[in-house]
Amino acid sequence: MALCLFGALVLGFIIAWLLSKYLIEKKYLKRVDELSAHLLRSEDAVKKLKEINFNREENVNAKEYNKSLLQKNIELETLLKQNKKEINDLERVLIKAERVIEEKNNKIKFLENEHKRENLEEVEKLVMTKDQFSYIEVQLLEYQKKIAKLEEINRKLEEKCLVNK
């Protein structure tokens, strides 16, 4: 009986030990599940924070890029205003030059017309009318006749001179 009692006591200790081991393992597994769930939540939170940080960095980079683009845009607008001003100045100079050229061309045309008019007057002075030409022809014929008479007289005088010698 003592042996039975001792066997029952050992059996009770073994059952108690197995039961306590089972309870400790169950408690351990429960704690592991809680910690793994907490770890998953923490990893998700870290992942979200990384995404947020990445988005912030992208936003900062985008802001810096936009700022640089805005600065370039301002510089280009300033350059555009300067170019427009230069173009307007050049247009004014070109318009003034065109006016001067037009005035010079008008003076040249006026002088050419004046020169042509003077040349026409000179040519008109030099050109004879038909009546003037006819008159000159008639006088030429009269002079030719007189010259022929004078030559005849000169020839006769030369003959007389030769005969007298």
MDTraj code that builds the backbone (N, CA, C; nanometers):
import mdtraj as md
import numpy as np

residues = "MET ALA LEU CYS LEU PHE GLY ALA LEU VAL LEU GLY PHE ILE ILE ALA TRP LEU LEU SER LYS TYR LEU ILE GLU LYS LYS TYR LEU LYS ARG VAL ASP GLU LEU SER ALA HIS LEU LEU ARG SER GLU ASP ALA VAL LYS LYS LEU LYS GLU ILE ASN PHE ASN ARG GLU GLU ASN VAL ASN ALA LYS GLU TYR ASN LYS SER LEU LEU GLN LYS ASN ILE GLU LEU GLU THR LEU LEU LYS GLN ASN LYS LYS GLU ILE ASN ASP LEU GLU ARG VAL LEU ILE LYS ALA GLU ARG VAL ILE GLU GLU LYS ASN ASN LYS ILE LYS PHE LEU GLU ASN GLU HIS LYS ARG GLU ASN LEU GLU GLU VAL GLU LYS LEU VAL MET THR LYS ASP GLN PHE SER TYR ILE GLU VAL GLN LEU LEU GLU TYR GLN LYS LYS ILE ALA LYS LEU GLU GLU ILE ASN ARG LYS LEU GLU GLU LYS CYS LEU VAL ASN LYS".split()
xyz = np.array([
    [0.0777, -0.1139, 0.0000],
    [0.0000, 0.0000, 0.0000],
    [0.0858, 0.1258, 0.0000],
    [0.1881, 0.1178, 0.0731],
    [0.2773, 0.2315, 0.0732],
    [0.3364, 0.2483, -0.0660],
    [0.3544, 0.1334, -0.1275],
    [0.4056, 0.1399, -0.2625],
    [0.3026, 0.2022, -0.3555],
    [0.1843, 0.1713, -0.3399],
    [0.0766, 0.2288, -0.4224],
    [0.0678, 0.3774, -0.3945],
    [0.0802, 0.4068, -0.2663],
    [0.0689, 0.5454, -0.2301],
    [0.1882, 0.6216, -0.2901],
    [0.3031, 0.5583, -0.2827],
    [0.4202, 0.6217, -0.3372],
    [0.4079, 0.6318, -0.4888],
    [0.3579, 0.5304, -0.5543],
    [0.3360, 0.5308, -0.6995],
    [0.2352, 0.6376, -0.7369],
    [0.1287, 0.6510, -0.6509],
    [0.0280, 0.7518, -0.6805],
    [0.0891, 0.8904, -0.6643],
    [0.1747, 0.9039, -0.5628],
    [0.2370, 1.0322, -0.5387],
    [0.3306, 1.0667, -0.6547],
    [0.4095, 0.9714, -0.7021],
    [0.4996, 0.9953, -0.8157],
    [0.4165, 1.0253, -0.9384],
    [0.3102, 0.9454, -0.9554],
    [0.2232, 0.9680, -1.0707],
    [0.1613, 1.1068, -1.0603],
    [0.1238, 1.1502, -0.9432],
    [0.0654, 1.2832, -0.9242],
    [0.1665, 1.3921, -0.9561],
    [0.2949, 1.3674, -0.9101],
    [0.3979, 1.4662, -0.9411],
    [0.4234, 1.4730, -1.0914],
    [0.4238, 1.3575, -1.1554],
    [0.4477, 1.3550, -1.3007],
    [0.3334, 1.4257, -1.3713],
    [0.2110, 1.3982, -1.3322],
    [0.0948, 1.4626, -1.3961],
    [0.1006, 1.6123, -1.3675],
    [0.1346, 1.6485, -1.2408],
    [0.1406, 1.7903, -1.2060],
    [0.2516, 1.8582, -1.2863],
    [0.3653, 1.7843, -1.2986],
    [0.4758, 1.8421, -1.3727],
    [0.4381, 1.8590, -1.5185],
    [0.3760, 1.7607, -1.5806],
    [0.3326, 1.7686, -1.7203],
    [0.2267, 1.8778, -1.7367],
    [0.1349, 1.8817, -1.6370],
    [0.0294, 1.9825, -1.6435],
    [0.0917, 2.1219, -1.6314],
    [0.1869, 2.1399, -1.5387],
    [0.2482, 2.2714, -1.5238],
    [0.3301, 2.3056, -1.6481],
    [0.3977, 2.2021, -1.7045],
    [0.4729, 2.2233, -1.8276],
    [0.3772, 2.2638, -1.9389],
    [0.2642, 2.1970, -1.9480],
    [0.1644, 2.2293, -2.0506],
    [0.1144, 2.3713, -2.0300],
    [0.0835, 2.4095, -1.9043],
    [0.0315, 2.5430, -1.8761],
    [0.1381, 2.6496, -1.9047],
    [0.2624, 2.6189, -1.8658],
    [0.3707, 2.7144, -1.8921],
    [0.3899, 2.7304, -2.0427],
    [0.3860, 2.6178, -2.1158],
    [0.4021, 2.6235, -2.2613],
    [0.2865, 2.6982, -2.3246],
    [0.1641, 2.6755, -2.2723],
    [0.0466, 2.7441, -2.3246],
    [0.0612, 2.8934, -2.2993],
    [0.1062, 2.9289, -2.1766],
    [0.1261, 3.0682, -2.1423],
    [0.2357, 3.1282, -2.2314],
    [0.3448, 3.0482, -2.2520],
    [0.4548, 3.0918, -2.3359],
    [0.4071, 3.1147, -2.4784],
    [0.3283, 3.0223, -2.5341],
    [0.2769, 3.0358, -2.6714],
    [0.1848, 3.1563, -2.6830],
    [0.1031, 3.1769, -2.5760],
    [0.0139, 3.2920, -2.5764],
    [0.0974, 3.4202, -2.5784],
    [0.2045, 3.4219, -2.4969],
    [0.2909, 3.5391, -2.4910],
    [0.3633, 3.5584, -2.6238],
    [0.4077, 3.4492, -2.6857],
    [0.4728, 3.4558, -2.8166],
    [0.3760, 3.5104, -2.9201],
    [0.2502, 3.4627, -2.9176],
    [0.1496, 3.5133, -3.0113],
    [0.1280, 3.6627, -2.9913],
    [0.1196, 3.7053, -2.8642],
    [0.1004, 3.8476, -2.8362],
    [0.2201, 3.9284, -2.8874],
    [0.3404, 3.8775, -2.8570],
    [0.4604, 3.9491, -2.9000],
    [0.4749, 3.9508, -3.0524],
    [0.4419, 3.8386, -3.1182],
    [0.4510, 3.8366, -3.2649],
    [0.3468, 3.9292, -3.3262],
    [0.2268, 3.9348, -3.2641],
    [0.1258, 4.0289, -3.3128],
    [0.1752, 4.1717, -3.2934],
    [0.2346, 4.1963, -3.1743],
    [0.2890, 4.3292, -3.1470],
    [0.4037, 4.3609, -3.2438],
    [0.4878, 4.2609, -3.2726],
    [0.5970, 4.2773, -3.3673],
    [0.5440, 4.3092, -3.5068],
    [0.4388, 4.2377, -3.5494],
    [0.3786, 4.2644, -3.6810],
    [0.3224, 4.4059, -3.6864],
    [0.2536, 4.4467, -3.5769],
    [0.1996, 4.5827, -3.5730],
    [0.3132, 4.6849, -3.5777],
    [0.4215, 4.6549, -3.5042],
    [0.5368, 4.7458, -3.5030],
    [0.6020, 4.7521, -3.6409],
    [0.6164, 4.6364, -3.7063],
    [0.6737, 4.6341, -3.8412],
    [0.5859, 4.7109, -3.9390],
    [0.4524, 4.6930, -3.9270],
    [0.3609, 4.7692, -4.0125],
    [0.3756, 4.9191, -3.9864],
    [0.3850, 4.9541, -3.8571],
    [0.4007, 5.0954, -3.8227],
    [0.5324, 5.1494, -3.8776],
    [0.6404, 5.0707, -3.8659],
    [0.7706, 5.1126, -3.9190],
    [0.7624, 5.1281, -4.0703],
    [0.6951, 5.0335, -4.1356],
    [0.6789, 5.0397, -4.2816],
    [0.6030, 5.1663, -4.3209],
    [0.4936, 5.1948, -4.2467],
    [0.4155, 5.3154, -4.2755],
    [0.4989, 5.4406, -4.2505],
    [0.5764, 5.4394, -4.1408],
    [0.6620, 5.5549, -4.1116],
    [0.7689, 5.5732, -4.2194],
    [0.8242, 5.4613, -4.2682],
    [0.9217, 5.4703, -4.3773],
    [0.8573, 5.5293, -4.5024],
    [0.7336, 5.4834, -4.5327],
    [0.6624, 5.5375, -4.6490],
    [0.6360, 5.6862, -4.6304],
    [0.5927, 5.7211, -4.5070],
    [0.5672, 5.8628, -4.4793],
    [0.6966, 5.9426, -4.4928],
    [0.8052, 5.8897, -4.4381],
    [0.9351, 5.9567, -4.4479],
    [0.9782, 5.9683, -4.5937],
    [0.9596, 5.8590, -4.6694],
    [0.9934, 5.8614, -4.8116],
    [0.9092, 5.9656, -4.8842],
    [0.7785, 5.9683, -4.8519],
    [0.6906, 6.0677, -4.9143],
    [0.7334, 6.2089, -4.8762],
    [0.7737, 6.2264, -4.7490],
    [0.8209, 6.3583, -4.7068],
    [0.9476, 6.3963, -4.7831],
    [1.0381, 6.3001, -4.7956],
    [1.1607, 6.3279, -4.8709],
    [1.1283, 6.3598, -5.0162],
    [1.0332, 6.2842, -5.0722],
    [0.9911, 6.3143, -5.2102],
    [0.9304, 6.4530, -5.2167],
    [0.8474, 6.4857, -5.1157],
    [0.7869, 6.6189, -5.1133],
    [0.8935, 6.7270, -5.0990],
    [0.9925, 6.7025, -5.0129],
    [1.1005, 6.7998, -4.9964],
    [1.1774, 6.8134, -5.1271],
    [1.2087, 6.6990, -5.1895],
    [1.2796, 6.7033, -5.3182],
    [1.1952, 6.7725, -5.4242],
    [1.0649, 6.7416, -5.4249],
    [0.9756, 6.8055, -5.5222],
    [0.9680, 6.9554, -5.4960],
    [0.9628, 6.9945, -5.3671],
    [0.9590, 7.1371, -5.3350],
    [1.0877, 7.2057, -5.3798],
    [1.2019, 7.1403, -5.3546],
    [1.3291, 7.1977, -5.3983],
    [1.3344, 7.2078, -5.5504],
    [1.2877, 7.1041, -5.6184],
    [1.2850, 7.1052, -5.7648],
    [1.1922, 7.2159, -5.8147],
    [1.0733, 7.2264, -5.7526],
    [0.9793, 7.3319, -5.7914],
    [1.0383, 7.4697, -5.7638],
    [1.1106, 7.4805, -5.6509],
    [1.1733, 7.6081, -5.6182],
    [1.2783, 7.6442, -5.7227],
    [1.3579, 7.5440, -5.7625],
    [1.4598, 7.5707, -5.8651],
    [1.3943, 7.6040, -5.9990],
    [1.2843, 7.5334, -6.0307],
    [1.2123, 7.5647, -6.1550],
    [1.1539, 7.7050, -6.1502],
    [1.1006, 7.7423, -6.0342],
    [1.0452, 7.8761, -6.0188],
    [1.1551, 7.9805, -6.0352],
    [1.2716, 7.9543, -5.9768],
    [1.3841, 8.0463, -5.9906],
    [1.4269, 8.0578, -6.1371],
    [1.4352, 7.9426, -6.2053],
    [1.4704, 7.9447, -6.3480],
    [1.3647, 8.0201, -6.4277],
    [1.2379, 7.9987, -6.3923],
    [1.1284, 8.0667, -6.4609],
    [1.1402, 8.2179, -6.4426],
    [1.1716, 8.2601, -6.3192],
    [1.1883, 8.4033, -6.2932],
    [1.3054, 8.4576, -6.3748],
    [1.4155, 8.3831, -6.3780],
    [1.5317, 8.4263, -6.4567],
    [1.4968, 8.4355, -6.6045],
    [1.4232, 8.3348, -6.6540],
    [1.3849, 8.3353, -6.7957],
    [1.2894, 8.4498, -6.8261],
    [1.1970, 8.4793, -6.7338],
    [1.1059, 8.5918, -6.7553],
    [1.1831, 8.7231, -6.7581],
    [1.2815, 8.7357, -6.6688],
    [1.3648, 8.8558, -6.6683],
    [1.4404, 8.8675, -6.8004],
    [1.4967, 8.7555, -6.8447],
    [1.5680, 8.7534, -6.9720],
    [1.4741, 8.7869, -7.0877],
    [1.3515, 8.7331, -7.0808],
    [1.2527, 8.7608, -7.1853],
    [1.2194, 8.9094, -7.1889],
    [1.2025, 8.9709, -7.0712],
    [1.1737, 9.1145, -7.0663],
    [1.2890, 9.1939, -7.1263],
    [1.4126, 9.1538, -7.0932],
    [1.5289, 9.2225, -7.1492],
    [1.5329, 9.2068, -7.3004],
    [1.5048, 9.0853, -7.3477],
    [1.5050, 9.0608, -7.4927],
    [1.3960, 9.1418, -7.5610],
    [1.2771, 9.1485, -7.4988],
    [1.1685, 9.2283, -7.5572],
    [1.2091, 9.3751, -7.5639],
    [1.2740, 9.4231, -7.4568],
    [1.3181, 9.5625, -7.4554],
    [1.4203, 9.5862, -7.5659],
    [1.5160, 9.4934, -7.5792],
    [1.6163, 9.5066, -7.6851],
    [1.5514, 9.5032, -7.8223],
    [1.4534, 9.4141, -7.8394],
    [1.3836, 9.4049, -7.9683],
    [1.3106, 9.5351, -7.9965],
    [1.2424, 9.5904, -7.8947],
    [1.1724, 9.7174, -7.9140],
    [1.2706, 9.8283, -7.9495],
    [1.3859, 9.8308, -7.8806],
    [1.4870, 9.9314, -7.9130],
    [1.5366, 9.9140, -8.0563],
    [1.5626, 9.7888, -8.0951],
    [1.6074, 9.7623, -8.2324],
    [1.5004, 9.8007, -8.3338],
    [1.3735, 9.7723, -8.3002],
    [1.2654, 9.8098, -8.3919],
    [1.2618, 9.9609, -8.4086],
    [1.2794, 10.0354, -8.2966],
    [1.2799, 10.1814, -8.3071],
    [1.3956, 10.2285, -8.3953],
    [1.5119, 10.1667, -8.3752],
    [1.6284, 10.2040, -8.4565],
    [1.6028, 10.1712, -8.6031],
    [1.5442, 10.0526, -8.6285],
    [1.5148, 10.0138, -8.7669],
    [1.4117, 10.1067, -8.8297],
    [1.3093, 10.1434, -8.7525],
    [1.2073, 10.2348, -8.8053],
    [1.2719, 10.3690, -8.8381],
    [1.3590, 10.4166, -8.7469],
    [1.4276, 10.5430, -8.7725],
    [1.5158, 10.5311, -8.8963],
    [1.5862, 10.4182, -8.9076],
    [1.6719, 10.3962, -9.0246],
    [1.5885, 10.3899, -9.1521],
    [1.4727, 10.3236, -9.1452],
    [1.3852, 10.3176, -9.2623],
    [1.3400, 10.4571, -9.3028],
    [1.3065, 10.5399, -9.2028],
    [1.2644, 10.6773, -9.2335],
    [1.3784, 10.7543, -9.2999],
    [1.4988, 10.7386, -9.2446],
    [1.6143, 10.8083, -9.3022],
    [1.6384, 10.7592, -9.4447],
    [1.6308, 10.6267, -9.4638],
    [1.6497, 10.5703, -9.5982],
    [1.5421, 10.6221, -9.6924],
    [1.4191, 10.6272, -9.6439],
    [1.3098, 10.6761, -9.7285],
    [1.3324, 10.8228, -9.7649],
    [1.3760, 10.9027, -9.6659],
    [1.4044, 11.0432, -9.6945],
    [1.5178, 11.0553, -9.7963],
    [1.6230, 10.9744, -9.7785],
    [1.7360, 10.9773, -9.8727],
    [1.6902, 10.9344, -10.0121],
    [1.6076, 10.8283, -10.0174],
    [1.5565, 10.7831, -10.1475],
    [1.4719, 10.8912, -10.2128],
    [1.3892, 10.9591, -10.1329],
    [1.3085, 11.0683, -10.1880],
    [1.3977, 11.1804, -10.2402],
    [1.5052, 11.2128, -10.1647],
    [1.5978, 11.3158, -10.2118],
    [1.6658, 11.2716, -10.3404],
    [1.7052, 11.1421, -10.3437],
    [1.7694, 11.0885, -10.4643],
    [1.6738, 11.0962, -10.5825],
    [1.5487, 11.0557, -10.5609],
    [1.4497, 11.0627, -10.6700],
    [1.4304, 11.2072, -10.7147],
    [1.4228, 11.2979, -10.6160],
    [1.4056, 11.4383, -10.6507],
    [1.5242, 11.4877, -10.7324],
    [1.6458, 11.4527, -10.6868],
    [1.7654, 11.4955, -10.7600],
    [1.7729, 11.4310, -10.8974],
    [1.7335, 11.3026, -10.9063],
    [1.7319, 11.2360, -11.0371],
    [1.6322, 11.3034, -11.1300],
    [1.5139, 11.3340, -11.0774],
    [1.4132, 11.4027, -11.1591],
    [1.4634, 11.5409, -11.2011],
    [1.5282, 11.6100, -11.1070],
    [1.5834, 11.7417, -11.1379],
    [1.6913, 11.7288, -11.2451],
    [1.7763, 11.6274, -11.2298],
    [1.8824, 11.6035, -11.3274],
    [1.8226, 11.5675, -11.4638],
    [1.7215, 11.4821, -11.4629],
    [1.6563, 11.4452, -11.5900],
    [1.5954, 11.5682, -11.6560],
    [1.5310, 11.6510, -11.5736],
    [1.4683, 11.7718, -11.6287],
    [1.5751, 11.8635, -11.6887],
    [1.6869, 11.8791, -11.6167],
    [1.7951, 11.9625, -11.6689],
    [1.8537, 11.9016, -11.7957],
    [1.8706, 11.7692, -11.7967],
    [1.9223, 11.7022, -11.9166],
    [1.8262, 11.7190, -12.0332],
    [1.6972, 11.7080, -12.0046],
    [1.5993, 11.7271, -12.1119],
    [1.6077, 11.8685, -12.1675],
    [1.6262, 11.9652, -12.0768],
    [1.6392, 12.1028, -12.1238],
    [1.7641, 12.1172, -12.2105],
    [1.8753, 12.0544, -12.1674],
    [1.9992, 12.0581, -12.2449],
    [1.9784, 11.9916, -12.3804],
    [1.9128, 11.8739, -12.3761],
    [1.8886, 11.8013, -12.5007],
    [1.7971, 11.8829, -12.5906],
    [1.6971, 11.9461, -12.5314],
    [1.6059, 12.0270, -12.6121],
    [1.6806, 12.1433, -12.6766],
    [1.7788, 12.1959, -12.6019],
    [1.8582, 12.3042, -12.6594],
    [1.9417, 12.2526, -12.7758],
    [1.9934, 12.1279, -12.7588],
    [2.0785, 12.0716, -12.8621],
    [1.9987, 12.0171, -12.9799],
    [1.8817, 11.9679, -12.9552],
    [1.8020, 11.9080, -13.0619],
    [1.7343, 12.0201, -13.1423],
    [1.7467, 12.0041, -13.2722],
    [1.6866, 12.1044, -13.3590],
    [1.5484, 12.0585, -13.4023],
    [1.4692, 12.1556, -13.4224],
    [1.3374, 12.1219, -13.4760],
    [1.3531, 12.1026, -13.6261],
    [1.2499, 12.0529, -13.6881],
    [1.2525, 12.0268, -13.8319],
    [1.2646, 12.1588, -13.9091],
    [1.1989, 12.2582, -13.8573],
    [1.2066, 12.3892, -13.9233],
    [1.3486, 12.4447, -13.9157],
    [1.4108, 12.4306, -13.7972],
    [1.5482, 12.4782, -13.7827],
    [1.6406, 12.4013, -13.8762],
    [1.6204, 12.2703, -13.8848],
    [1.7032, 12.1881, -13.9716],
    [1.6840, 12.2293, -14.1178],
    [1.5599, 12.2492, -14.1563],
    [1.5323, 12.2912, -14.2951],
    [1.5970, 12.4266, -14.3230],
    [1.5888, 12.5161, -14.2281],
    [1.6484, 12.6488, -14.2444],
    [1.8000, 12.6374, -14.2600],
    [1.8613, 12.5516, -14.1757],
    [2.0059, 12.5318, -14.1833],
    [2.0432, 12.4671, -14.3166],
    [1.9625, 12.3743, -14.3657],
    [1.9898, 12.3106, -14.4945],
    [1.9868, 12.4142, -14.6068],
    [1.8873, 12.5018, -14.5997],
    [1.8760, 12.6052, -14.7032],
    [1.9987, 12.6961, -14.6984],
    [2.0392, 12.7373, -14.5783],
    [2.1572, 12.8223, -14.5654],
    [2.2823, 12.7493, -14.6129],
    [2.2903, 12.6178, -14.5819],
    [2.4041, 12.5387, -14.6242],
    [2.4122, 12.5366, -14.7773],
    [2.2994, 12.5167, -14.8407],
    [2.2984, 12.5169, -14.9874],
    [2.3429, 12.6530, -15.0424],
    [2.2951, 12.7595, -14.9793],
    [2.3351, 12.8931, -15.0239],
    [2.4856, 12.9123, -15.0047],
    [2.5376, 12.8685, -14.8876],
    [2.6805, 12.8812, -14.8622],
    [2.7611, 12.7965, -14.9589],
    [2.7095, 12.6773, -14.9902],
    [2.7806, 12.5911, -15.0846],
    [2.7856, 12.6578, -15.2228],
    [2.6760, 12.7213, -15.2580],
    [2.6739, 12.7910, -15.3870],
    [2.7735, 12.9068, -15.3855],
    [2.7765, 12.9820, -15.2769],
    [2.8695, 13.0939, -15.2658],
    [3.0133, 13.0426, -15.2683],
    [3.0370, 12.9289, -15.1959],
    [3.1708, 12.8708, -15.1931],
    [3.2099, 12.8269, -15.3342],
    [3.1134, 12.7663, -15.4045],
    [3.1433, 12.7225, -15.5403],
    [3.1769, 12.8434, -15.6281],
    [3.1053, 12.9543, -15.6120],
    [3.1321, 13.0752, -15.6895],
    [3.2687, 13.1318, -15.6525],
    [3.2961, 13.1328, -15.5199],
    [3.4244, 13.1862, -15.4745],
    [3.5394, 13.0982, -15.5229],
    [3.5199, 12.9678, -15.5244],
    [3.6232, 12.8783, -15.5751],
    [3.6452, 12.9039, -15.7250],
    [3.5356, 12.9278, -15.7924],
    [3.5453, 12.9553, -15.9359],
    [3.6219, 13.0857, -15.9584],
    [3.5892, 13.1839, -15.8751],
    [3.6578, 13.3131, -15.8865],
    [3.8049, 13.2942, -15.8510],
    [3.8333, 13.2181, -15.7480],
    [3.9696, 13.1923, -15.7024],
    [4.0475, 13.1197, -15.8116],
    [3.9856, 13.0251, -15.8762],
    [4.0500, 12.9511, -15.9837],
    [4.0819, 13.0456, -16.1009],
    [3.9896, 13.1313, -16.1327],
    [4.0113, 13.2255, -16.2438],
    [4.1241, 13.3219, -16.2096],
    [4.1255, 13.3639, -16.0828],
    [4.2315, 13.4553, -16.0406],
    [4.3673, 13.3851, -16.0448],
    [4.3705, 13.2610, -16.0066],
    [4.4960, 13.1868, -16.0110],
    [4.5422, 13.1710, -16.1557],
    [4.4487, 13.1509, -16.2451],
    [4.4848, 13.1369, -16.3857],
    [4.5404, 13.2689, -16.4389],
    [4.4823, 13.3762, -16.3976],
    [4.5297, 13.5078, -16.4406],
    [4.6684, 13.5344, -16.3851],
    [4.6838, 13.4909, -16.2610],
    [4.8145, 13.5117, -16.1981],
    [4.9194, 13.4283, -16.2704],
    [4.8858, 13.3134, -16.3108],
    [4.9793, 13.2261, -16.3786],
    [5.0079, 13.2800, -16.5200],
    [4.9089, 13.3320, -16.5776],
    [4.9246, 13.3837, -16.7124],
    [5.0086, 13.5128, -16.7060],
    [4.9963, 13.5880, -16.6085],
    [5.0688, 13.7134, -16.5935],
    [5.2145, 13.6880, -16.5529],
    [5.2454, 13.5894, -16.5080],
    [5.3807, 13.5634, -16.4650],
    [5.4583, 13.5268, -16.5833],
])
top = md.Topology()
chain = top.add_chain()
for i, resn in enumerate(residues, 1):
    res = top.add_residue(resn, chain, resSeq=i)
    for name in ("N", "CA", "C"):
        top.add_atom(name, md.element.get_by_symbol(name[0]), res)
traj = md.Trajectory(xyz[None], top)
